[in-house]
Amino acid sequence: MSQKVYNFNAGPAILPKEVLLKAQKELLDYHGIGMSVMEISHRTKEYEEINDSATALFRELMGLDDSYKLLFLGGGGSTQFAMLPMNLLPKDRTATYVETGTWAEKAIKEAKRFGTVHIAASSKDKNHSYIPKLNGSDVPADSVYLHITSNNTIFGTQWHEFPKVAVPLVCDMSSDILSRRLNFKDFSLIYGGAQKNIGPAGVTIVIIKDDLLAMCSDAIPTIFNYKTHAAENSLYNTPPVFPIYIVKLVLEWMKEKGGLAVIEEQNRAKQEVIYDTIGQNSDYYFGHAQKDSRSWMNITFRLPTAVLEEKFAKDSKAAGFIGLKGHRSVGGIRASLYNAMPLEGAEKLAEFMQKFRRTN
Ligand SMILES: *Cc1c(COP(=O)(O)O)cnc(C)c1O
């Protein structure tokens, strides 16, 4: 056996051991059919059952009824930066965006290719270390939608209170989807790549409310139209069958654990351990995010010097803590604590942080 590791990768990221073991067990012979799920048609009843139960589990965990359609698409979160305005932002209309980091900037760049973009608020002035305050009046009433990024994976900030607005709320939840309870009904469209919190890379989830779906353009290519995939139950073309199967197993794992209430409590406890350690050593570890904007998923912090940051990344890796080197936009360290990370992982990292400080 190799050394026990704690996987703090930002994405693709840690998956529940139980899910990987189940996938391993079923890999060669899926439910007695004598073949792998990777080898069968997406038109079989076996795959249909995977598609349907993944959809039902999403609705159940999020408390959504069938006025929301669930789409399993390819292309990653980045494809949604373009697909969203392609469907919903006509040339002569405005969409409003909040600029809270690299991913939001990329979404804004694509939207500008289709129509007018209004930036209602930005955190760029302080290297995206906070979630800007947003009043309803900052969002023009004729915006086709307001786009926000619920968790800023790179900078380590997260929305903890969502803006109340009269226009449809659209959210990139790539890195914190299903990590906590939310009033999901307040959103008209939610999207995210699976690989941060709920599965492997290769499938992107789009959850869209019927009234917004009805507004999608018919002047765009069939494959990019949300209506196509909604009408065909995500079976218009071959979906990423294996990633969707793993997502289904992850959702079952979440449900077995007790659903979002339990997941949220565990995520709360995990981030507390690390932020408390930063707080108790505030002359050595410097959190990047302002306190009220701190992410529970990605914790970003600096050390007194770049040399110490290098050493922390190197020594932690040698001790079995993987993926802690921060993104170059912030520097320092980033610890990602997605759903599958056990509390023990956060506690062991906190111990390592204390020890590193004493010896360096
Ligand atoms: C990772 C990430 C993306 C990009 O996802 P891809 O699947 O790589 O295209 C978009 N938004 C957020 C918030 C992310 O964390």
The ligand as a Gaussian input file, in Angstrom:
#p B3LYP/6-31G(d) Opt

LIG

0 1
 C      -13.481000      25.068000     -12.141000
 C      -14.484000      26.120000     -12.318000
 C      -15.003000      26.458000     -13.591000
 C      -14.482000      25.836000     -14.864000
 O      -14.851000      24.541000     -14.965000
 P      -14.399000      23.608000     -16.205000
 O      -15.233000      22.410000     -15.978000
 O      -12.937000      23.380000     -16.070000
 O      -14.740000      24.318000     -17.461000
 C      -15.977000      27.418000     -13.660000
 N      -16.430000      28.047000     -12.563000
 C      -15.956000      27.762000     -11.322000
 C      -16.498000      28.489000     -10.139000
 C      -14.982000      26.793000     -11.173000
 O      -14.493000      26.501000      -9.947000

